[in-house]
Amino acid sequence: MKTKTGKYIIAASFVSVAFSFGSCFAIGVGTANAENFSDEKDDGLIECEQTLNTVRNDFKSIIDGYNKLFSEREWIVNDIEFFAPVYLIEDKEYGMYLDFDSDNGYIVMTTDKKIYCLEIDGDLEYLRTGGEIYYSYVDGFMYIDNNDNFKKYEEIVETNVDEIIGVPVLLDDNSINFGTQYDVTVLDDKQREFANASDDNTILYTGQPEAGADGKIEPNKINAYVSERYPGYSLVSKNNSLAQSFNYTRQTATSYYLQKYDGGRTYSEGNCVLNAIYNVMRDWGNHMLIWVPYYQTKDISSSILSDILYSTYGNGTMYGEDSKGKYKWEQNSNYYLSRMPILYSDIRNYAVKNGYTVSGYATNSVPATMEYVANSVYSNNKDIEMSTSISSVVENIDMYRACYMTIMGSNTYGNHGVAIVGYHKYKKETKLDDTHSLVEYKYFYEIADGHNSASKIFDPNTSFNPSLTFCYMSRC
């Protein structure tokens, strides 16, 4: 730590760290070949122990480098009070978790001195139970549940998932936005080059539909967008193959009813969740992951009269007024009703019996809805996982499996349900000294948002800090 004279005071020696390197660490389904696991484990733990000895000797330079780069508060550390090997999920190798004295933070470091996690405050007592420790540089600390799926330690899936969400879409306008509006600063080419204004919601970055947007970003402009908004990050990998072949269905095509305002504006139902479930499950069917009638439609222009919601919304007698003006509800046009997807109708039938209205659907019902339609209606045998872990989503996208995502608190979408059809992964590496560097990653998701007939990018990294929940097919 820096004294008033500007010098560092380092503890004369680090405390002795007791750890049994013979402890059994399971890597989990899909992350390693079982035949090579024992050798990999032993080699990884030995390398961790060797790296720990090096860290004891050169830890001063890490502190020095951090305090020179990040001057908001001095980082003060006297010793290491706990050490454990941690399996790095994306790297498929072991690294180290180092917990510093008192509440002076912790780091996760690879054996080649890359630091994925650096916190100068706090203490993670739950990692001291003696069990397996896993770390994802996107999701944080993980464990493996009884179904061999990675889950976040801090995961609280029930947060907000019972909230009913439903974002409608304007029939003749793909650019509807329900978030905060800002005064726009448009940059010319020279200003963009020197903007360096990371996450500034008053700047219109390349690819955005408007300033402040965290969604509806153009996929072909994502590199320029990231370069301007998050300086120092560069693309390391992407997978948008699924997005290229995806069949995008908008909410207007699956709405049974429409909300028509005075003046001609017309909106779909708030069926974003159901439409996203349909988009995901139809793609599963198209890729033969499940059997469902993914391409078949039926004419409901006459049978809609017997729909349970018809008497309220379908005959033009439901009137009201809100901030957008006076409106009435009517059934959708025969163009859409005569070619309603059978799979969507099956999803909707279950949802209506379980609380769906034209205003939206409870997101904690998504897994049960998917499982019921897949298994009870069409005799598949699939389990649907609900999680806040992006690692599992990336794994599914890499296997060409679309995933469902609930977004809560987006500046573009508000609360919304979408399908994830691709991702773009960016990396920033900051040297702390000659041997140690801080490595940070950001993911950007290519989505079918139900508002557009092509994919758009959603940025979860902004200061709006949206809450994300995912549903995906379990490993099979």
C-alpha positions as CSV (number, residue, x, y, z in Angstrom):
1,M,0.0,0.0,0.0
2,K,1.1,3.6,-0.5
3,T,2.2,5.5,2.5
4,K,2.1,9.3,2.7
5,T,5.6,9.3,1.3
6,G,4.5,7.4,-1.8
7,K,6.3,4.2,-1.0
8,Y,4.8,0.7,-0.7
9,I,4.5,-1.2,2.5
10,I,4.3,-5.0,1.8
11,A,3.9,-7.6,4.5
12,A,7.2,-9.3,5.1
13,S,5.7,-12.6,4.3
14,F,2.4,-14.0,3.2
15,V,0.4,-16.1,5.6
16,S,0.8,-19.8,5.2
17,V,-2.1,-21.1,3.0
18,A,-3.3,-24.5,3.8
19,F,-4.9,-26.4,1.0
20,S,-5.3,-30.1,0.1
21,F,-4.2,-30.5,-3.5
22,G,-5.5,-34.0,-3.4
23,S,-9.1,-32.9,-3.1
24,C,-11.4,-34.1,-5.9
25,F,-12.5,-31.5,-8.4
26,A,-15.2,-32.5,-10.9
27,I,-15.2,-30.7,-14.2
28,G,-18.8,-31.5,-15.2
29,V,-20.6,-32.8,-18.2
30,G,-19.5,-31.5,-21.5
31,T,-16.4,-29.6,-20.2
32,A,-13.7,-32.3,-20.4
33,N,-13.0,-35.8,-21.6
34,A,-13.4,-38.1,-18.6
35,E,-10.5,-40.3,-19.8
36,N,-8.0,-37.4,-19.5
37,F,-9.6,-35.8,-16.4
38,S,-7.3,-37.3,-13.8
39,D,-4.1,-36.3,-15.5
40,E,-5.5,-32.9,-16.3
41,K,-6.5,-32.3,-12.7
42,D,-3.2,-33.3,-11.3
43,D,-1.2,-31.2,-13.8
44,G,-3.5,-28.3,-13.3
45,L,-3.2,-28.3,-9.5
46,I,0.6,-28.7,-9.6
47,E,0.8,-25.7,-11.9
48,C,-1.4,-23.7,-9.6
49,E,0.8,-24.4,-6.6
50,Q,3.9,-23.3,-8.6
51,T,2.1,-20.1,-9.7
52,L,1.1,-19.4,-6.1
53,N,4.8,-19.4,-5.1
54,T,5.5,-16.9,-7.8
55,V,2.6,-14.7,-6.8
56,R,3.9,-14.5,-3.3
57,N,7.1,-13.0,-4.6
58,D,5.8,-10.5,-7.1
59,F,2.4,-9.5,-5.7
60,K,3.8,-6.0,-5.0
61,S,3.9,-5.3,-8.8
62,I,0.2,-6.2,-9.2
63,I,-0.8,-3.7,-6.5
64,D,1.6,-1.1,-7.9
65,G,0.2,-1.5,-11.4
66,Y,-3.4,-1.4,-10.3
67,N,-3.0,1.8,-8.2
68,K,-1.2,3.5,-11.1
69,L,-4.0,2.7,-13.6
70,F,-7.0,3.1,-11.3
71,S,-6.7,6.1,-9.1
72,E,-10.2,6.3,-7.7
73,R,-9.2,4.5,-4.5
74,E,-5.9,3.0,-3.2
75,W,-5.9,-0.8,-3.0
76,I,-4.3,-1.9,0.3
77,V,-3.4,-5.5,0.9
78,N,-1.2,-7.1,3.6
79,D,-1.5,-10.8,2.9
80,I,-3.4,-13.7,1.4
81,E,-5.7,-15.4,3.8
82,F,-7.2,-18.1,1.5
83,F,-6.2,-19.9,-1.7
84,A,-8.0,-22.5,-3.8
85,P,-7.7,-23.9,-7.3
86,V,-10.7,-22.9,-9.5
87,Y,-11.7,-24.5,-12.7
88,L,-11.9,-21.9,-15.5
89,I,-15.0,-22.9,-17.5
90,E,-14.2,-21.2,-20.8
91,D,-10.5,-21.9,-20.7
92,K,-11.1,-25.6,-19.7
93,E,-8.1,-25.4,-17.3
94,Y,-7.3,-24.6,-13.7
95,G,-6.6,-21.2,-12.3
96,M,-6.4,-19.7,-8.8
97,Y,-8.7,-17.9,-6.4
98,L,-6.8,-15.7,-4.0
99,D,-8.7,-14.0,-1.1
100,F,-6.9,-11.2,0.6
101,D,-6.8,-10.2,4.3
102,S,-10.0,-8.8,5.9
103,D,-12.3,-7.4,3.3
104,N,-9.5,-6.3,0.9
105,G,-10.9,-8.1,-2.1
106,Y,-9.9,-11.1,-4.2
107,I,-8.7,-12.1,-7.6
108,V,-9.1,-15.0,-10.0
109,M,-5.8,-15.6,-12.0
110,T,-4.8,-18.0,-14.7
111,T,-1.5,-19.8,-14.4
112,D,-0.1,-17.6,-17.1
113,K,-0.8,-14.5,-15.0
114,K,-4.0,-13.2,-16.6
115,I,-6.4,-11.8,-14.1
116,Y,-10.1,-12.4,-14.9
117,C,-11.6,-11.0,-11.7
118,L,-10.1,-8.3,-9.5
119,E,-12.1,-6.9,-6.6
120,I,-10.5,-4.6,-4.1
121,D,-13.3,-5.0,-1.6
122,G,-15.3,-7.9,-0.2
123,D,-14.9,-11.5,0.9
124,L,-16.7,-14.6,-0.6
125,E,-17.2,-16.9,2.4
126,Y,-19.3,-19.3,0.4
127,L,-16.2,-20.4,-1.6
128,R,-14.6,-21.8,1.6
129,T,-16.9,-24.8,2.0
130,G,-14.3,-27.2,0.5
131,G,-16.4,-28.0,-2.5
132,E,-15.6,-27.6,-6.2
133,I,-15.1,-24.0,-7.4
134,Y,-15.8,-23.0,-11.0
135,Y,-15.4,-19.6,-12.6
136,S,-16.7,-18.1,-15.8
137,Y,-15.3,-14.8,-16.9
138,V,-18.8,-13.8,-18.0
139,D,-21.0,-15.3,-15.2
140,G,-18.6,-15.3,-12.2
141,F,-18.4,-18.1,-9.7
142,M,-20.4,-21.2,-10.5
143,Y,-21.3,-24.6,-9.2
144,I,-22.8,-27.7,-10.9
145,D,-26.3,-28.6,-10.0
146,N,-27.9,-32.1,-9.9
147,N,-28.6,-31.9,-13.6
148,D,-25.0,-31.2,-14.5
149,N,-25.7,-27.6,-15.4
150,F,-23.6,-24.7,-14.4
151,K,-25.4,-22.3,-12.0
152,K,-24.2,-19.0,-10.6
153,Y,-23.6,-18.9,-6.8
154,E,-25.4,-15.6,-6.5
155,E,-28.2,-16.7,-8.8
156,I,-31.6,-15.7,-7.6
157,V,-33.8,-16.8,-10.5
158,E,-37.0,-15.8,-8.7
159,T,-36.2,-12.1,-8.7
160,N,-38.8,-10.4,-10.9
161,V,-39.6,-13.6,-12.9
162,D,-43.2,-13.7,-11.7
163,E,-43.8,-10.2,-13.1
164,I,-46.1,-10.2,-16.1
165,I,-44.4,-8.6,-19.1
166,G,-45.8,-7.7,-22.5
167,V,-44.3,-5.3,-24.9
168,P,-46.5,-4.6,-27.9
169,V,-45.2,-3.6,-31.3
170,L,-46.6,-0.9,-33.6
171,L,-47.8,-2.4,-36.8
172,D,-46.3,0.1,-39.2
173,D,-43.2,1.1,-37.3
174,N,-40.2,-1.2,-36.4
175,S,-38.6,1.5,-34.3
176,I,-41.0,1.7,-31.4
177,N,-39.1,2.5,-28.2
178,F,-40.4,2.4,-24.6
179,G,-37.4,3.8,-22.8
180,T,-36.0,7.1,-21.8
181,Q,-35.4,9.7,-24.5
182,Y,-32.3,11.8,-24.5
183,D,-31.0,14.9,-26.3
184,V,-28.9,13.5,-29.1
185,T,-25.3,14.3,-29.8
186,V,-24.4,13.1,-33.3
187,L,-20.7,12.7,-33.8
188,D,-18.9,13.3,-37.1
189,D,-16.1,10.9,-38.1
190,K,-13.3,12.9,-36.4
191,Q,-15.3,13.2,-33.1
192,R,-16.1,9.5,-33.1
193,E,-12.4,8.7,-33.4
194,F,-11.6,10.6,-30.2
195,A,-15.0,10.2,-28.4
196,N,-13.7,7.8,-25.7
197,A,-16.9,8.5,-23.8
198,S,-17.7,5.0,-22.7
199,D,-21.4,4.3,-22.1
200,D,-22.5,7.9,-22.7
201,N,-26.3,7.8,-23.2
202,T,-26.4,11.2,-24.9
203,I,-24.2,10.1,-27.8
204,L,-25.6,8.4,-30.9
205,Y,-23.1,5.6,-31.5
206,T,-22.8,3.9,-34.8
207,G,-25.5,1.3,-35.3
208,Q,-27.9,2.6,-32.7
209,P,-31.5,3.6,-33.7
210,E,-31.2,6.5,-31.2
211,A,-29.0,7.8,-28.4
212,G,-29.4,5.8,-25.2
213,A,-30.5,2.6,-26.9
214,D,-29.3,-0.7,-25.6
215,G,-31.2,-2.7,-28.2
216,K,-32.1,-2.7,-31.9
217,I,-28.4,-2.1,-32.8
218,E,-27.5,-3.1,-36.4
219,P,-25.5,-6.3,-36.5
220,N,-23.4,-5.2,-39.4
221,K,-22.2,-2.2,-37.4
222,I,-21.5,-3.9,-34.1
223,N,-17.7,-3.5,-34.4
224,A,-17.9,0.2,-34.9
225,Y,-20.5,0.5,-32.0
226,V,-18.3,-1.4,-29.6
227,S,-15.2,0.5,-30.6
228,E,-16.9,3.8,-29.9
229,R,-18.8,3.0,-26.8
230,Y,-16.3,0.6,-25.1
231,P,-12.8,1.7,-26.2
232,G,-10.1,-0.9,-26.0
233,Y,-12.4,-3.9,-26.7
234,S,-11.8,-6.0,-29.8
235,L,-13.7,-8.9,-31.3
236,V,-12.3,-12.3,-30.4
237,S,-15.2,-14.6,-31.5
238,K,-18.8,-14.7,-32.7
239,N,-21.4,-17.2,-33.7
240,N,-24.3,-15.8,-35.7
241,S,-24.8,-18.7,-38.0
242,L,-28.2,-19.4,-36.5
243,A,-29.2,-15.8,-37.0
244,Q,-28.5,-16.1,-40.7
245,S,-31.0,-18.9,-41.2
246,F,-33.5,-18.0,-38.5
247,N,-37.2,-17.4,-39.5
248,Y,-38.2,-14.2,-37.7
249,T,-41.8,-13.9,-36.8
250,R,-43.1,-10.6,-35.5
251,Q,-45.7,-10.2,-32.7
252,T,-48.1,-8.6,-35.2
253,A,-48.3,-12.0,-37.1
254,T,-49.2,-14.0,-34.0
255,S,-51.6,-11.6,-32.3
256,Y,-55.2,-12.7,-32.2
257,Y,-56.2,-9.1,-31.3
258,L,-55.0,-5.6,-32.0
259,Q,-55.2,-2.4,-30.1
260,K,-56.3,0.5,-32.4
261,Y,-55.8,4.1,-31.4
262,D,-57.6,7.2,-32.7
263,G,-55.5,8.6,-35.5
264,G,-54.7,5.2,-37.0
265,R,-51.9,3.8,-34.8
266,T,-52.4,0.1,-34.2
267,Y,-50.4,-2.2,-31.8
268,S,-50.1,-5.9,-31.4
269,E,-51.0,-7.7,-28.2
270,G,-48.3,-7.7,-25.5
271,N,-47.4,-11.2,-26.6
272,C,-43.7,-10.8,-26.7
273,V,-43.1,-13.8,-24.3
274,L,-45.4,-16.1,-26.3
275,N,-44.0,-15.0,-29.6
276,A,-40.4,-15.5,-28.4
277,I,-41.2,-19.0,-27.1
278,Y,-42.7,-19.7,-30.5
279,N,-39.7,-18.4,-32.4
280,V,-37.4,-20.6,-30.2
281,M,-39.4,-23.8,-30.4
282,R,-40.1,-23.5,-34.1
283,D,-36.3,-23.3,-34.6
284,W,-35.8,-26.3,-32.4
285,G,-38.3,-28.2,-34.6
286,N,-36.6,-26.9,-37.8
287,H,-33.3,-28.3,-36.6
288,M,-34.9,-31.6,-35.5
289,L,-34.1,-31.1,-31.8
290,I,-37.8,-31.7,-31.0
291,W,-40.8,-32.7,-33.1
292,V,-43.3,-29.9,-33.4
293,P,-45.3,-28.6,-36.4
294,Y,-42.8,-25.8,-37.0
295,Y,-44.1,-24.8,-40.4
296,Q,-47.8,-25.7,-40.4
297,T,-50.5,-23.1,-40.0
298,K,-54.3,-23.1,-39.6
299,D,-57.2,-20.7,-40.4
300,I,-58.7,-19.4,-37.1
301,S,-60.6,-16.5,-38.7
302,S,-63.9,-18.3,-37.8
303,S,-62.9,-20.3,-34.7
304,I,-61.6,-17.2,-33.0
305,L,-65.2,-16.5,-32.1
306,S,-64.9,-19.3,-29.5
307,D,-61.6,-18.0,-28.1
308,I,-61.9,-17.3,-24.3
309,L,-60.7,-13.7,-24.8
310,Y,-62.8,-12.9,-27.8
311,S,-65.8,-11.5,-25.9
312,T,-63.6,-8.9,-24.3
313,Y,-61.1,-8.1,-27.0
314,G,-62.4,-9.4,-30.3
315,N,-65.7,-7.7,-31.1
316,G,-64.7,-4.1,-30.9
317,T,-66.5,-3.3,-27.6
318,M,-63.4,-3.0,-25.4
319,Y,-62.6,0.7,-25.2
320,G,-60.1,2.6,-23.1
321,E,-57.7,5.5,-22.9
322,D,-54.1,5.7,-21.8
323,S,-51.1,8.0,-22.3
324,K,-51.1,7.3,-26.1
325,G,-54.8,8.3,-26.4
326,K,-58.1,6.6,-26.9
327,Y,-58.2,3.0,-28.2
328,K,-60.3,0.0,-28.8
329,W,-59.5,-3.7,-29.3
330,E,-60.4,-5.7,-32.4
331,Q,-59.5,-9.0,-33.8
332,N,-56.5,-9.2,-36.1
333,S,-56.9,-9.1,-39.9
334,N,-57.9,-12.3,-41.7
335,Y,-54.5,-12.2,-43.5
336,Y,-52.9,-13.2,-40.2
337,L,-55.8,-15.2,-38.7
338,S,-56.1,-17.4,-41.8
339,R,-52.4,-18.5,-41.5
340,M,-51.9,-18.7,-37.7
341,P,-49.0,-21.0,-36.8
342,I,-50.3,-24.2,-35.1
343,L,-47.4,-24.3,-32.8
344,Y,-48.1,-20.7,-31.6
345,S,-51.7,-21.6,-31.0
346,D,-50.7,-24.5,-28.8
347,I,-48.4,-22.2,-26.8
348,R,-51.1,-19.6,-26.5
349,N,-53.8,-22.1,-25.4
350,Y,-51.6,-23.3,-22.5
351,A,-50.7,-19.7,-21.6
352,V,-54.3,-18.4,-21.6
353,K,-55.2,-21.2,-19.1
354,N,-52.3,-20.1,-17.0
355,G,-52.7,-16.3,-16.8
356,Y,-51.9,-14.9,-20.2
357,T,-53.9,-11.8,-21.2
358,V,-53.3,-9.4,-24.1
359,S,-51.2,-7.4,-21.6
360,G,-48.6,-10.1,-21.1
361,Y,-47.5,-13.3,-19.4
362,A,-45.6,-14.2,-16.2
363,T,-42.0,-15.1,-17.2
364,N,-41.6,-17.8,-14.5
365,S,-44.2,-19.7,-16.6
366,V,-41.9,-20.0,-19.6
367,P,-40.2,-23.3,-18.7
368,A,-43.5,-25.0,-17.9
369,T,-45.0,-23.7,-21.1
370,M,-42.2,-25.0,-23.2
371,E,-42.2,-28.4,-21.5
372,Y,-45.9,-28.8,-21.7
373,V,-46.1,-28.0,-25.4
374,A,-43.0,-30.1,-26.3
375,N,-43.8,-33.1,-24.1
376,S,-47.5,-33.2,-23.4
377,V,-48.8,-31.9,-26.7
378,Y,-46.1,-33.4,-29.0
379,S,-44.7,-36.4,-27.0
380,N,-41.1,-35.2,-26.8
381,N,-39.1,-35.8,-23.7
382,K,-37.2,-32.6,-23.0
383,D,-36.3,-30.6,-19.9
384,I,-36.1,-26.8,-20.0
385,E,-33.7,-25.0,-17.8
386,M,-34.2,-21.5,-16.4
387,S,-31.1,-19.6,-15.4
388,T,-29.2,-16.3,-15.3
389,S,-26.0,-18.0,-16.7
390,I,-24.8,-16.8,-20.0
391,S,-22.2,-19.6,-20.2
392,S,-25.0,-22.1,-20.8
393,V,-26.6,-19.9,-23.5
394,V,-23.3,-19.6,-25.3
395,E,-22.9,-23.3,-25.2
396,N,-26.4,-23.8,-26.7
397,I,-25.8,-21.2,-29.4
398,D,-22.6,-23.1,-30.3
399,M,-24.8,-26.2,-30.8
400,Y,-27.2,-24.2,-33.0
401,R,-29.9,-24.1,-30.4
402,A,-31.9,-20.8,-30.0
403,C,-32.6,-19.7,-26.4
404,Y,-35.3,-17.7,-24.8
405,M,-34.4,-14.5,-22.9
406,T,-36.4,-12.3,-20.6
407,I,-35.0,-8.7,-20.4
408,M,-36.0,-6.5,-17.4
409,G,-35.1,-2.9,-17.3
410,S,-33.9,-2.3,-20.9
411,N,-33.9,1.3,-22.0
412,T,-35.0,0.2,-25.5
413,Y,-37.5,-2.6,-24.7
414,G,-38.5,-2.0,-21.1
415,N,-39.4,-5.5,-19.9
416,H,-39.5,-7.9,-22.9
417,G,-39.2,-11.5,-24.1
418,V,-36.9,-12.3,-27.0
419,A,-35.1,-15.2,-28.7
420,I,-31.3,-15.3,-28.7
421,V,-29.9,-16.4,-32.0
422,G,-26.2,-15.4,-31.8
423,Y,-23.5,-13.7,-29.8
424,H,-20.5,-11.5,-30.3
425,K,-17.6,-11.7,-27.8
426,Y,-15.2,-8.9,-27.2
427,K,-12.1,-8.7,-25.1
428,K,-10.0,-5.9,-23.5
429,E,-6.6,-6.6,-21.9
430,T,-4.9,-4.1,-19.6
431,K,-1.3,-4.6,-18.5
432,L,-0.7,-4.2,-14.8
433,D,3.0,-4.8,-15.0
434,D,5.4,-6.8,-17.1
435,T,3.8,-10.2,-16.4
436,H,0.3,-9.6,-15.1
437,S,-2.7,-8.3,-17.1
438,L,-6.3,-7.6,-16.3
439,V,-8.5,-9.3,-18.9
440,E,-12.2,-8.3,-19.4
441,Y,-14.9,-9.7,-21.7
442,K,-18.2,-8.4,-22.9
443,Y,-20.9,-10.3,-24.8
444,F,-23.4,-8.8,-27.2
445,Y,-26.5,-10.8,-28.1
446,E,-28.0,-11.2,-31.5
447,I,-31.7,-11.5,-31.0
448,A,-35.1,-12.0,-32.6
449,D,-37.0,-9.2,-30.8
450,G,-40.5,-9.7,-32.2
451,H,-40.5,-6.2,-33.5
452,N,-38.3,-6.7,-36.6
453,S,-38.0,-9.2,-39.4
454,A,-34.3,-9.5,-39.0
455,S,-31.9,-9.9,-36.1
456,K,-30.8,-7.0,-33.9
457,I,-28.1,-6.6,-31.3
458,F,-28.9,-6.2,-27.6
459,D,-26.2,-4.7,-25.4
460,P,-26.5,-5.9,-21.8
461,N,-23.3,-4.0,-20.7
462,T,-24.7,-0.4,-20.4
463,S,-25.3,1.6,-17.2
464,F,-29.0,0.6,-17.4
465,N,-27.8,-2.8,-16.1
466,P,-30.8,-4.8,-17.3
467,S,-31.7,-8.1,-15.5
468,L,-31.6,-11.1,-17.8
469,T,-33.1,-14.6,-17.4
470,F,-32.7,-17.4,-19.9
471,C,-34.5,-20.6,-20.8
472,Y,-32.9,-23.3,-22.9
473,M,-33.0,-27.0,-23.6
474,S,-31.0,-29.1,-21.2
475,R,-28.2,-31.2,-22.4
476,C,-29.4,-34.4,-24.0
